[in-house]
Amino acid sequence: MNSLDLIDRKIIAALMEDATRPIAQIADRVGLSQTPCWKRIQKLESAGVLTGRVALADPARLGLGLTVFVGVEASDHGADWRDAFLAAVRKFPEIMEAYRMAGEMDYLLRVAVSDMAAYDDFYRRLTDAVPIKNLTSHFAMERLRYTTAYPVNTRDR
């Protein structure tokens, strides 16, 4: 999909705000009838612009009230180490997000656990799974803002 027009971007914004909203409401919001709106949604999904629909949960109510940002310095930058690290990252359900970084750290992980004891257990399992040069943990005290909706331009054509 080369470019998204204003209607596509409005549909995307509406779905990111609330994916349970009925097609009729989305269509009305973007100025289309239901069938063309639904066809655009299907086109956005098949093009990979829309990658899924999920329910968002409150981590504290799930017993996962501790968020930790973990900076990882690789002990090796070869393909074998990267493959082993990626395999380890995929095995840990506590890792909510993982990024390869530029700068002081090689990787940044967002980890959700119940408490410090659970984090210590995670830490030990991760460092046993793959050699790590340095691991730095930053514990979130309060989540000030959180969104999964990207800032899509819904004003300009």
C-alpha positions in Angstrom: 0.0 0.0 0.0 1.8 3.1 -1.3 -0.1 5.9 0.5 -2.9 6.3 2.9 -5.6 8.8 2.1 -7.4 10.9 4.7 -10.3 8.4 4.9 -7.9 5.5 5.5 -6.1 7.4 8.2 -9.4 8.3 9.9 -10.4 4.6 9.8 -7.1 3.6 11.3 -7.4 6.3 14.0 -10.9 5.2 14.9 -9.8 1.5 15.1 -6.8 2.3 17.2 -9.0 4.3 19.6 -11.5 1.4 19.9 -11.4 -1.6 17.7 -14.8 -2.8 19.1 -16.6 0.1 17.6 -19.2 -1.1 15.1 -18.5 -0.6 11.4 -21.6 1.6 11.1 -20.1 4.1 13.7 -16.7 4.1 12.0 -18.3 4.6 8.6 -20.4 7.5 9.9 -17.3 9.0 11.5 -15.3 8.9 8.3 -18.1 9.8 5.9 -18.6 6.5 4.1 -21.4 3.9 4.0 -20.7 0.6 5.7 -19.7 -1.6 2.8 -17.0 0.8 1.4 -15.8 1.3 4.9 -15.6 -2.5 5.6 -13.8 -3.0 2.2 -11.2 -0.4 3.2 -10.6 -2.1 6.6 -10.1 -5.4 4.8 -7.7 -3.7 2.4 -5.8 -2.2 5.2 -5.6 -5.6 6.9 -4.4 -7.4 3.8 -1.8 -4.7 3.1 -0.4 -5.2 6.7 -1.2 -1.7 7.8 -3.6 -3.1 10.4 -1.8 -6.0 12.0 -4.3 -7.2 14.6 -7.1 -6.4 17.0 -6.6 -6.9 20.7 -8.1 -6.2 24.1 -5.9 -4.1 26.4 -5.7 -5.1 30.0 -4.6 -3.3 33.2 -1.3 -5.0 34.2 -1.8 -4.2 37.9 -5.2 -6.0 37.9 -3.5 -9.0 36.3 -1.0 -9.1 39.1 1.8 -7.6 36.9 2.2 -4.2 38.6 6.0 -3.9 38.2 7.3 -2.5 34.9 11.0 -2.8 34.3 13.0 -1.3 31.4 16.0 -3.5 30.9 19.1 -2.3 29.0 21.2 -5.1 27.6 24.8 -4.8 26.3 25.7 -7.8 24.2 28.7 -9.9 25.1 29.2 -10.6 21.4 27.8 -9.0 18.2 28.0 -12.0 16.0 25.1 -13.8 14.3 25.1 -16.7 16.7 24.8 -14.5 19.8 22.0 -12.4 18.1 20.1 -15.6 17.2 20.5 -17.0 20.7 19.3 -13.7 22.2 16.3 -13.4 19.9 15.4 -17.0 20.7 15.6 -16.2 24.5 13.6 -13.0 24.1 10.8 -15.0 22.3 10.7 -17.5 25.2 10.0 -15.1 28.0 6.4 -14.0 28.2 7.5 -11.3 30.7 9.2 -9.4 27.8 6.4 -7.2 26.4 8.6 -5.3 23.9 12.2 -5.6 22.7 14.2 -3.2 20.6 17.7 -3.3 19.1 19.1 0.1 19.9 21.8 2.6 18.8 23.8 4.2 21.5 25.0 3.0 25.0 22.9 -0.1 25.1 22.4 -2.8 22.4 18.9 -3.8 23.3 16.0 -2.4 25.4 13.4 -4.6 26.9 10.1 -3.7 28.6 9.4 -6.3 31.1 6.1 -6.8 33.1 6.3 -8.8 36.4 4.4 -9.0 39.6 7.1 -7.9 42.0 10.8 -7.7 42.7 11.1 -11.4 43.5 9.5 -12.2 40.1 11.9 -9.8 38.4 14.9 -11.4 40.1 13.7 -14.8 38.9 13.4 -13.3 35.3 16.8 -11.8 35.6 18.4 -15.1 36.6 16.7 -17.0 33.8 17.6 -14.4 31.2 21.3 -14.3 32.2 21.4 -18.1 32.3 19.9 -18.3 28.8 22.4 -16.1 27.0 25.8 -14.5 27.9 25.3 -10.8 28.5 28.1 -8.2 29.0 26.0 -5.8 31.1 22.3 -5.6 32.1 20.9 -2.4 33.6 17.4 -2.4 35.1 15.2 0.7 35.4 12.1 0.3 37.6 9.0 2.4 36.6 7.5 4.1 39.7 4.5 5.4 37.9 3.0 5.2 34.4 2.2 8.8 33.4 1.0 8.1 29.9 0.4 5.0 27.8 -1.2 4.6 24.4 -1.1 2.0 21.6 -2.5 4.5 19.1 0.0 6.1 16.8 -0.5 9.8 16.1 -2.1 9.5 12.7 -2.7 12.7 10.8 -6.5 12.8 10.4 -6.7 16.5 9.4 -4.6 17.0 6.3 -5.3 15.5 2.9 
